[in-house]
């Protein structure tokens, strides 16, 4: 019993590149949101401001966790790309030896 398995290295690299772009865009978004919230809190105080600050801290922690997961996924895809590329090159070299 055999199964067909194929990896499109170009598509995998496009996915890696897109994850990198998304990560950079997310970093900009977090900076922008943090700056806007900091400016808001310059003139806002009281219970509502404290509640918003707590919610913001929770949101930022979740955001950083998601950003870390994206970076891990990108690193895994990059490693897979290298491994599959090496396997292709090795198989081609072995094939050339038996031809």
C-alpha positions as CSV (number, residue, x, y, z in Angstrom):
1,X,0.0,0.0,0.0
2,X,1.5,3.3,-1.0
3,X,0.3,6.9,-0.5
4,X,1.1,9.8,-2.7
5,X,3.0,12.6,-0.9
6,X,4.2,15.7,-2.5
7,X,5.6,19.0,-1.2
8,X,5.6,22.1,-3.4
9,X,8.7,23.9,-2.2
10,X,7.8,27.1,-4.0
11,X,4.4,27.2,-2.4
12,X,5.9,26.4,1.0
13,X,8.3,29.3,0.6
14,X,5.5,31.6,-0.4
15,X,3.7,30.5,2.8
16,X,6.8,31.2,4.9
17,X,7.2,34.6,3.3
18,X,3.5,35.4,3.9
19,X,3.9,34.4,7.6
20,X,6.8,36.8,7.9
21,X,4.9,39.6,6.3
22,X,1.9,38.9,8.5
23,X,4.2,38.9,11.6
24,X,5.7,42.2,10.6
25,X,2.2,43.7,10.0
26,X,1.0,42.4,13.4
27,X,4.0,44.0,15.1
28,X,3.1,47.3,13.6
29,X,-0.5,46.9,14.6
30,X,0.4,46.2,18.2
31,X,2.7,49.2,18.3
32,X,-0.1,51.4,16.9
33,X,-2.7,50.1,19.3
34,X,-0.4,50.5,22.3
35,X,0.5,54.1,21.3
36,X,-3.2,55.0,20.9
37,X,-4.2,53.5,24.2
38,X,-1.2,55.2,26.0
39,X,-2.4,58.5,24.5
40,X,-5.9,57.8,25.7
41,X,-4.8,57.1,29.2
42,X,-3.0,60.4,29.4
43,X,-6.4,62.1,29.9
44,X,-8.5,59.2,31.2
45,X,-8.6,58.0,34.8
46,X,-11.0,56.2,37.2
47,X,-12.6,52.8,37.3
48,X,-13.4,52.7,33.6
49,X,-9.8,53.6,32.7
50,X,-8.5,50.9,35.1
51,X,-10.8,48.3,33.6
52,X,-9.8,49.2,30.1
53,X,-6.1,49.0,31.1
54,X,-6.6,45.5,32.5
55,X,-8.5,44.4,29.5
56,X,-5.8,45.9,27.2
57,X,-3.1,44.1,29.2
58,X,-5.0,40.8,28.7
59,X,-5.5,41.5,25.0
60,X,-1.8,42.3,24.5
61,X,-0.8,39.1,26.3
62,X,-3.1,37.1,24.0
63,X,-1.7,39.0,21.0
64,X,1.9,38.2,22.0
65,X,1.0,34.6,22.5
66,X,-0.6,34.5,19.0
67,X,2.4,36.3,17.5
68,X,4.8,33.8,19.2
69,X,2.7,30.9,17.7
70,X,3.0,32.4,14.3
71,X,6.7,32.7,14.7
72,X,6.9,29.1,15.8
73,X,4.8,28.0,12.8
74,X,7.0,30.0,10.4
75,X,10.2,28.5,11.9
76,X,8.7,25.0,11.6
77,X,7.8,25.6,7.9
78,X,11.2,27.0,7.3
79,X,12.9,24.0,8.8
80,X,10.5,21.7,6.7
81,X,11.4,23.6,3.6
82,X,15.1,23.1,4.2
83,X,14.6,19.4,5.1
84,X,12.5,18.7,2.0
85,X,14.9,20.6,-0.2
86,X,17.8,18.6,1.1
87,X,15.9,15.4,0.6
88,X,15.2,16.3,-3.0
89,X,18.9,17.2,-3.6
90,X,20.0,13.9,-2.0
91,X,17.6,11.9,-4.0
92,X,18.7,13.5,-7.2
93,X,22.4,12.9,-6.4
94,X,21.6,9.2,-5.7
95,X,19.6,8.9,-8.9
96,X,22.5,10.3,-10.9
97,X,24.8,7.7,-9.4
98,X,22.6,4.8,-10.6
99,X,21.8,6.1,-14.0
